[in-house]
């Protein structure tokens, strides 16, 4: 079963409170068109194994969060992989880490994201019969 996945989180940015507003998909597209050199640099972070379907949302994740992680690029790339692995492969991580990356991905739309059922969920369903 596949569905559309919209990343959600509680880390909304409010410029009135002195925090930076998160970039929307349109903001990311504008940024790419206005900053070709940076966009080209981000393209070098794509893994050879990543399909367009996986890369485009991960690229958006990177571009949306670059300004908060300018001095920590490796950490941002690692967080982007955690998020992508969770969304596309169903990898599990600590609750704290998943909350962090889901907040960073707030608003990123992923089409046809897979839905994963964990073994413990299947066992619980079978025991409930």
C-alpha positions as CSV (number, residue, x, y, z in Angstrom):
1,X,0.0,0.0,0.0
2,X,1.3,3.4,-0.9
3,X,0.1,6.9,0.0
4,X,1.2,10.5,-0.2
5,X,3.4,11.4,2.8
6,X,3.5,14.9,4.1
7,X,6.3,15.4,6.7
8,X,5.0,17.1,9.8
9,X,6.5,18.4,12.9
10,X,6.1,21.1,15.5
11,X,9.1,23.2,14.6
12,X,7.4,26.0,12.8
13,X,9.6,29.0,12.3
14,X,8.2,32.4,13.3
15,X,10.3,35.4,12.2
16,X,8.5,37.6,14.7
17,X,9.9,35.5,17.5
18,X,13.4,35.9,16.1
19,X,13.4,32.4,14.5
20,X,14.0,31.7,10.8
21,X,11.0,30.6,8.8
22,X,11.3,27.3,7.1
23,X,11.5,27.3,3.3
24,X,8.5,26.0,1.4
25,X,8.7,24.0,-1.8
26,X,8.2,27.2,-3.8
27,X,11.0,28.9,-1.7
28,X,13.3,26.0,-2.5
29,X,12.5,26.2,-6.3
30,X,13.1,30.0,-6.2
31,X,16.4,29.4,-4.3
32,X,17.6,26.9,-6.9
33,X,16.8,29.2,-9.7
34,X,18.6,32.2,-8.0
35,X,21.6,30.2,-6.6
36,X,22.7,27.8,-9.3
37,X,26.2,27.4,-7.8
38,X,24.8,26.2,-4.5
39,X,22.1,24.1,-6.2
40,X,24.8,22.4,-8.3
41,X,26.9,21.8,-5.2
42,X,23.9,20.1,-3.5
43,X,23.5,17.9,-6.5
44,X,27.0,16.4,-5.8
45,X,25.5,15.0,-2.5
46,X,23.2,12.7,-4.4
47,X,24.1,9.0,-4.0
48,X,24.4,7.1,-7.2
49,X,21.7,4.7,-5.9
50,X,19.1,7.4,-5.4
51,X,16.3,7.6,-7.8
52,X,14.7,10.9,-8.7
53,X,11.8,9.9,-6.4
54,X,14.1,9.6,-3.4
55,X,16.6,12.3,-4.3
56,X,14.2,15.2,-4.9
57,X,12.6,15.2,-1.4
58,X,16.0,14.6,0.2
59,X,17.5,17.5,-1.9
60,X,14.6,19.7,-0.7
61,X,15.3,18.6,2.9
62,X,19.0,19.7,2.5
63,X,18.1,23.0,0.8
64,X,15.4,23.9,3.4
65,X,17.8,23.4,6.3
66,X,21.2,24.6,4.9
67,X,21.0,28.0,6.6
68,X,20.7,26.3,10.0
69,X,23.6,23.9,9.3
70,X,26.1,26.0,7.3
71,X,29.0,25.1,9.6
72,X,27.8,21.5,10.0
73,X,27.2,20.2,6.5
74,X,28.1,16.6,7.3
75,X,25.6,16.6,10.1
76,X,22.9,18.0,7.8
77,X,23.7,15.3,5.2
78,X,23.5,12.6,7.8
79,X,20.2,13.9,9.1
80,X,18.9,14.0,5.5
81,X,19.8,10.3,5.1
82,X,18.1,9.4,8.4
83,X,14.9,11.1,7.2
84,X,15.1,9.5,3.7
85,X,15.8,6.1,5.1
86,X,12.9,6.4,7.5
87,X,10.4,7.6,4.8
88,X,11.5,5.3,1.9
89,X,13.0,2.2,3.6
90,X,11.2,2.1,6.9
91,X,14.4,2.3,9.0
92,X,13.8,3.0,12.7
93,X,15.8,5.4,14.9
94,X,15.4,6.8,18.3
95,X,12.3,8.7,19.0
96,X,14.3,11.9,19.7
97,X,16.2,11.7,16.4
98,X,13.0,10.9,14.4
99,X,11.2,13.9,15.9
100,X,14.1,16.1,15.0
101,X,14.3,15.1,11.3
102,X,10.5,15.1,11.0
103,X,10.4,18.6,12.3
104,X,13.2,19.6,9.8
105,X,11.1,18.0,7.0
106,X,7.9,19.7,7.9
107,X,5.9,20.4,4.7
108,X,8.0,18.2,2.4
109,X,5.6,16.2,0.2
110,X,6.6,12.7,-0.8
111,X,4.4,11.1,-3.5
112,X,3.7,7.4,-3.2
113,X,5.6,6.9,0.1
114,X,5.6,3.3,1.1
115,X,3.7,2.3,4.3
116,X,5.5,-0.1,6.5
117,X,4.0,-2.6,9.0
118,X,6.4,-3.7,11.7
119,X,6.6,-7.2,12.9
120,X,5.3,-6.3,16.4
121,X,2.2,-4.7,14.8
122,X,1.5,-7.8,12.8
123,X,1.8,-10.0,15.9
124,X,-0.5,-7.7,17.8
125,X,-3.1,-7.8,15.0
126,X,-3.0,-11.6,14.9
127,X,-3.3,-11.9,18.6
128,X,-6.3,-9.6,18.6
129,X,-8.3,-12.0,16.4
